[in-house]
Amino acid sequence: MAEETLKTAAAASEAPVAAAEVAVVPEAEKAEATVVCEKDGPPEPEAAVEEPVKVVEEEKEKITESASFKEESNVAGELPDPQKKALDELKQLVQEALNKHEFTAPPAPVKEEKPAEEKAAKAVEEEGKACDETAAKDESTPELETVVVESKEEKAVPPTAEASESAAECKEEEKTTPAPPAPAAEVPEPVKEVTEVVEKVETCVDEDGAKKIEAIQETIVAVATSSEPPKTEETEQVAPPETATEETPAAPPPPPEEVSIWGIPLLADERSDVVLLKFLRARDFKVKEALTMLKNVVAWRKEFGIESLLEEDLGTEQEKVVYMHGVDKEGHPVCYNAYGEYQNKELYNATFSDEEKRTKFLRWRIQFLEKSIRKLDFSPDGICTIVQVNDLKNSPGPFKRELRQATNQALQLLQDNYPEFVARQVFINVPWWYLAFYKMINPFFTQRTKSKFVFAGPSKTAETLFKYIAPELVPVQYGGLSREGEQEFTSSDTVTEEIIKPATKHTIEFPAPETCTFVWEARVVGYEVTYGAEYVPAAEDGYTVIIQKSRKITATADEPVICGSFKCGEPGKVVLTFDNQTSKKKKVLYRSKTKVSSD
């Protein structure tokens, strides 16, 4: 299954993969997308003029497509029957693998037993060959073959006295036979015995017919067994190693190994089911493929040294590039990836200029992801996925070879070892050529993957983010009201949204009680409006106080968030006025609070 991935971002902008870029993309998809990326070049001048006209329409289409995705339930009881069956089967296979220690290297005793088994097998083969050779020699006597063939056509008849005596003589010879002679001397004896028996057959046929033949058949069997004692001794010489192996008290089987991933045991409680479901969904509920992926991930984590990596100090140079900030409207943590930061040549060279630095960046990226995942709630009703916001503004582009190498390597690791950790991929400040590129590689993604993609050009960035993230939690640089440092308002103070129609004035009124300090903040999405604030007392003979003279709000303003406060000495109201003289509607976000005055 091709899951959520930064393949589009990595291929086109070649920006480092976002946190929890946990896509599992089929090899065919990865290869095709990479080829397209490498062949993708700058657009022709004519296309550059025509494409921007289509950007808005394409953006709207992409946003509409993404709204169809809905996360599946992780509650086992709510799963469809085929998925329940797949989960139960995977749990059984995982338990067997834990019992056999298949997630780690096999213990030493198991390795030592293999040579002994091979020796025993060889001994049995040699013994079988010796028996076959002797039997072949016995069967080479024509008279014996004749007797055996004829005897098969007869029914079993009790042996006669002559046959019994002959058999008894053979048994006595076996008991009194000394140590076996050399192999060359073993063959003549049984041949002589058989010859004598056959002569008896010739002389006795006329007298008693079939009965004598049956009796002689039993005598022949007895003679044949008389040649086996040497072989029995040879077998006994080979057997001791095999017997010793069987009789040696077997060590008690080791207890099942304990394997954890992202701090959660593979088989412990409901959280383990949530983890296993990620692997099943990554492999389209193909149980054996999911188990193989799980084993590979466990082996990679051990080889990469994930547990020790969590304690490493890898610096803070990348903190402005990748960072977690707030949650979306469904409670998913949001990870922002600002690729434009790599326009800083010093940061770029310090991150990608040589193999050692790229390796350090990769380890930092995995460390950041691991720490973020450890904060997720893996309970069936909890939040165990992340929303990615990828800012392509001023991104370096597809022609930075070092960046492309680091990105491809990171993407490979993330999509192979972090399945189903992205709830939605939001691309903002997307240039026109990026959407054209996405249209080319769109057929290589499954509907599930495409349903998680959201694209927004510069003019639609804030509006798009507000669809999924509350404005009070969107960073101020992306059109929201969330800022660093101490502020009058926090994320717990909700924001109200209102639309300013084209070519109209829009007013917002806040009642202000007596002897208080009234504070507010507002943000206009789309800019290019005029703003003013005043205080109007409740008394008819009172004077209106101008708090803020009218001024135009532009996109280049140093303070995109409008902040104000007024100390009221009498009851009244604070009125904010927004004058939109453009032909496009605008959106205003605002919130307020009253602080009781201590005077």
N, C-alpha and C positions, 0 to 999 in steps of 0.2 A: 504494500500500500504506500502510495506517495503521500506523506503527511505534510504539515506546514513546514515551510522551508524558506531560507533566505537565498535560495538559488537565484531568484530574479535579481535581488539586490546585489548579491555577490558577483554575479556575472556581468551586470551592467555597470554598476558604480564601482565594483571591486572594493567596496568598503568592508571592514571587518565584520564578521558575523555578529548578530545581536545576541544578547544573553538568552540562554535557553533555546538556542536555535537547534531544536531537537527534531528536526525533520528526518524522516527515514524515506529517502528517495530511491526508487529502483535504479539499478546500474544504467539501464538504457536511458532513463531520464537525465541522470547526471552527465552521461557522456554527451548526449545530444545538446543539452543546455550549455555545456562547456564549449563545445565546438562552435555553437552560434555566437557565444560571447567573444571568443578569440577572433572570429571573422568579422565581428561587428565593428564598423569604422564610423568616422564622423559622417553625418548626413550630407547629401549634396545640397548646394545652395538653394536650388529650387524647392526641395522638400522642406527646408528650414522656413520658408515663407508660408507654405500651405498648412503644415501640421499644427502650429499654435492655434489656428482657428478651430480645430477639432478637439482641443484638450478638454474644454469644459464638458462637452457632451460625453466624451470617453470617461471622464472622472465620474460623472453621474451614473453611468452604466456600471462601472466597477463597484461603486459604493452600493448600488442596488443588489448586485450579485452577492456580495459578501454577507448581506443581512440574512441569508438563508441558512447559515451555519448555526447549529445548536449542539452544545456539548452533550455527549451521552452520559447516562447515569452510571455511577460506579457502585451502586447498591446491588449486590448479587441477586437479591430477590426480585429486582425490577428488570433484570436482563431477559432478553428473549431466550427461549429454550435452547436453540443451537449455541448461543453464547455461553449459557450456563454450563452446557455439556463440555464445551471447549475449555472453560475455566477449570472445571473439575478434572478433566483429563490432564491439563497442564500441571495442576497441583500434584496429581499422582506421579507424573513423570519427574517433576522437580524433587519429590520425596525420594523416589528411587535413585535419582542422581546424587542426592545428598547422602543416602545410605552407602552408595558405592564410591563416594568421594570423587565424583566426576568433575566438580567445580575447581578442584585443586589437583596437584600432581599426585599420582598414586603412591601409597606408602612403599617403603623398601621391601618388606617381606613379599609383597605381591610380585615384585620384579624377580626375586630369587627363585620363586617356585617355577617359573617358566622353563629354565634349563633342565630341571629335574623331570618335568613332564615330557620334555622333548627326548631326554635319554630313555625314559620308560617306553615311549612310543617307538623309538628306534629298536629297543630290545624286543618288543613284541613283533615288530616287522621282521627282524632277523629270525626270530623263532618260527614265525609263520613260513618264511622262505625255506628254512631247514625241513619243516614238515612236508612242504610241497615237494621238495626234491626227493625225499624218501618215498613219499607216496607215488611219485612218478616212476621211481625205480621198481617199486612193487608191482605197479600196473603193467610194466614192460613184459611180464611173463604171459605168453599167449594162453596157456591152460587156465591161469587164474582169471583172466578176463572172461573166458568162456564160461567158467563156473559161475561167476558173479552175475553175468547177463542172464543165464538160464535160471538162476535162483530168484531173480526179481519177478519172474513170471509165476512163481509158486506161492502158495499160502503158507503161513507159519505153521510148523509141525514140531512137536517136542523132539528133542535130539535123541538119537539112539544110544545104546550102551557104548558102541565103538566110538561114537563122536564124543561122548562124555569122557571116556578114558583118554582120548587124544587131547581134549581140552585140559584135563587135569594134569597130564604130563607137561603140557606147555606152561601151565601156571607154576608147576614145581621147578621147571627150568628157570623161570623168571625169578623165583625166590632165591635159588642157589647160584644165579649168575654173578660172577665176580665183577670188578670194576669194568666199565665199558671199554672195549678195545678201540683202536684207532678207527676213524670213519671208514677206511678202506675195508676193514674186516667185518663191518656191520652188514654189508649187503649180501654176501653169499649165504649167511645162515637162514634168513627168511626165505630165500629163493629155494634152498634145499627142502625146507619144510613144505613149502607149497608144492614142489614137484612130487614129493612122496604122497601127499594128499591126493593129488590129481591121479596118480597111479591107482590109488584105492578106488577112485571114482570109476576108472576104466574097468577094473576087475569086478566091481560090485554092481554095476549098472544092470547086468542081466538078471541078477538075483532079486533085487528089491526095487528097482526102478527109481521113482521120484523120491521116495522117502530117504534113501541113502544120499541123494544129492542135497537135500535140505540139511541133513545132519552134517555133511561135509562143509556146507556153507558156514555153519556155525563154527566148525573147526577152523576154517580159514580165517574167520574173524578173530578167533583166539590167537592164531598164529600171527596175524597182523599186529595185534596188540603186544605180542611178545617182543616186537622189535622197537617198542616205544620207550623202554626204560632209559636208554641213553638220552633220548630227547627230554624225558622228564627231568633228568638231572641237569641238563643244560638249562632248562626252564627255571629250575630252582636256583641255578647260579645267577640268572638274570633277575629273578624275582626279588632278592633281598633289597636292592635299592628301591624298587617300587613298593615293597611291603613296608620298608622303613619309612617311606614318605607317608604311607597311609596310617601307620601305627603311631607316628610322632604326634603327640598331643597338639592339636591345632590351637593356635592362639585365639582367644575370643575376638569376634569381629569388632572392629573399632566402632565407636558410637557415630551416629550421623554427624557430618560436618556442619558447622554453623556458618552460614553465609548471609551477610547483610549488604544492602545496596541503598544508598542515600539514607543511611542510618536506620533502615527497616529490615528485619529478618525476612528471608524469602518465604518462609512458612511459619507464621506466628498468629496473626489475627486478621481482622478485616482490612487493615492497612496493607497487609501483604497481597490481598486480593486486588487492591487498587493498583499496586505496582505491576502485578502479573497482567492485569487488563491492559496496561499501556503496551506491553510487548505483544499481546494478542492483537490489539488494534493496529499496531505497527505492521503486523504480518497478516492482516486481513483474516484473523482468527484461524490461521493454519497452525495447529498446535506444535508440530514438530519444528517448523520454521521459527516459531516464537521461542521454543526451548533452545534452539541453536543460537539465536540472537542473544538470549539471556546468558548463556554460557560464555559467548564471546565478549559480552559487556563485562561480566565478572572478571574474566581473564585480563581484559584491557585495563580495568581499574587497578588490578593488582600490579600489572606491569608499569602503568603510568605513575603509581604511587599516590593515589588520590588522598588517602588518609593523611599522609605526611605533607602533601601539597597544601592542605587546609591550614597548616601552621607556618607556611613559608611567608616571608616578607618580600613581596615582589614590587614594592613601590606604589606610588599614588599618581603616576603620570597619566594614567588612562581614566581617572575618575570623572573628567569632564566629557569624555567620549561615551562611556557606558555607565549608566547609573539607574538605580531604582527610585521611583517617585510616585507615591500614592497608589491607589487602586482604581479599577474601573467600576462601572455601575453594578456589576455582578460580584465584585469583591476580589477579582484577580489582581495580583500585584502587576504594576506596569513598569516595564524596562524601556528606557529611552536610549537610543543610539544616535549620537550626533556626529555623523561622518565628516561634516565640514570642519571639525577641529583639526583634521589632518592637513588642512591647508597651511597650518603652521609648520614650516620646514624643519624647525628644530625638533618638534614632537614627531614628525614623520620619520626623520633620520634616526632619532633615538629609539624608534619602534621597529622599523623595517629595513634598515640599511644593510644588515648582515644576518647570517644564519643564526648566530647566537642571540641577537636581539629579537628576531622573529620567534625563536623558540621560547624566549622569556615572555613575549606577548601572548603566545599560545597558552602557556602555563597560567598566566594571569587570567586569561579569558575563561579557562576551565575552572580555575579557583573561584572566580566571581560567580560563575554559574552554579557551582556546587554549594556555595554559601547561600545563594538565593533559594535553591531547591530545599535546603535544610530548614528553611523557614515556612515551607508550605505545609498545609494540613492534609495528610494522606488518609484521613478518615473517609468513609464512603460518601458522606454528605459534605465533606470539606472541599477546600479549594486547592487543587494540585496542578494547576496550569498557570501560565503567565501570558500577559498581553505584551506584544512587541510593538514599539513605535520607532520607526526608522526614518530619521530626518536626512533627506538627500540634498539639502541645501548646501551648495558649495562643496559637494563631495568631490574627491580627487578625480573620479572618472576611470574609464577602463584601460588607460594606457600606462598605469604605474605597475611595472612588472613585479617589484618587491611586494607591493600590496596585494597583487593578484595571487602570488605564491602563498602568502600567509593566509589569505582568505580561503583559498581552495583547501589548504591543509586543515584549517580550523573547521570549515564546513564539513569536511569528510568525517572528522572525529565527532562533531556534534550530531550529525544526522545518523551516525552508526551507533552511538552510545547514549543518546538522550531521546528516547521515543515519546511522542505524544505529550510534550510539555508546553506547547504553544496553543493558546485558545484563539488568538487572532493576530494577524500580521497587518499593521497599519503603516503605510508608506506615505509620508507627508513631504510637502515642498518638492513634489516630483516634477522634474523637467519634462518638456513635451517629448523629447526623444526617448525617454525612458518608457513611456506608455507605448510608443511605437515598437520598441524592442520587446516589451512584454507581449504585445499582440503576436509577435513572431514565435515566441516560445510557449505561448499559451496552450497549444495542443499537447505539449509534453506533460502537462499536469493533470491529475485526476480531479474530478468534480469536488471531492472532499477538500483537496488542497486549495483549489481556486476559491472555494467558498469562504476561506479564512483570509483571503487577501483583500485589502482595502487600499485604494490609491486616491490621493488628493493633491492637486496642484497648489501653488502658493496662495492663491486667492481663496481656496476652500479648506485650508489646513485647520483653522480653528473650528469652523463649522463641523467638519468631519470628526474631529476629536471629541466635540461635545456630544456626538451621537453615542459615544461609548464611555466617556469619562466626564464626571461632573466638573463644571467650570472652576469650582473652588479648588479642585485637585490638579488642574492642568497648569503646567508651568507658565509663567508670565510670558516667556519668549514664544510660546505657541498659542497665545491668545487668551490664556486663562488668568486667574487671580492668585495663583499660588506663587509665593516668593520666599526667598531665603531670609534668615534673620528674624528678629522680633518684629511682629506686626500687631496692629490692633485686632486683626481677625485671624482666625485659625481655620483649619480644614473642617472643623465642626460647625462653623457658621455658614449656613446655606446661602446660595446665590439665587436671585430671581432674574429671569430673562424676559425681555420685552422687545417687540419689533418696532422700529422707527420707519414709517412709510416714506416713500420718496417725496421730496419737495414739501415736507411738512415739519412743524415744530412738535416735539413730544416732551411732555412734562412729567416728572415723577415727584410726588409729594410725600413727606415723612412728618407725621405729627410729632411735635416737640413739647413735652410737658414743662412745667415751671422748674426753675433751679436744677438744671441738668446740663450735661455736656453731650451733645449729639454728634456722633461720628459716622462716616459713610465712606464707601469706595465704589467706583464704577469703572466699567471698561466697555468701550464701543468696538464691536467687531466690524471691521471694514473702514474705520477711520473716516476722514474727510467730512466731519461734522463740526458744528460750533457748539460749545458748551458754556453754561453759566450757572451760578447758584446764588440764592438769596434767602433771607429769613423774613417771613411775613408774620407779624404778631396777630394774635386772635382779636385783640381790641381794635375797634374801628378807627380810633384816633391814634393808633400806633404808627410807627414809621417802619417802612420796609428797609431791611439792612442788606446791602449787596455783599455777599460772602466771596464770590468769584466773578470777576468781570468776564464777559464773553470772550472766548478764545477758540481758535480752530485747532482741532485735534488731528494730527497727521501721523502717518506711519513712521516718520523719522523722529517723532517726539522722544525725548530722553526718558519721560515717565509715561508709559502707556496706560498705567492705572491711575485713575483720578481719585485722589484722597482729599478728604475735607473734614473739618470739625467746627462746631459752633457752640458756644456756651450761652444757654438760654436764661434770661432773667425773668421771663414771663411766658405764659403759654403762647404757642404759635405753631408754625410749621416751616420746614425747610423745603424749598422747591428747587429741583434741578431741571434745567431746560436744555434740550438737545435739538438743534436746528439742522435738519438734513435737506440740503438744497441739491443733492445729486438725484440721478434718475434710478438709483438702486436702493432697495431697502437695506437697512442696517439693523444690527442686533446690539442691544445694550444689556450688560450684566451689572447687577448692583446688589449690595447688602448694606445693612446699617445696624447700629445698636445705640442704646442710651446708657450713659454712664452717670450715675447719681453723683451730684456735686457734693463735696465734703464741707463747703462753706455754709 
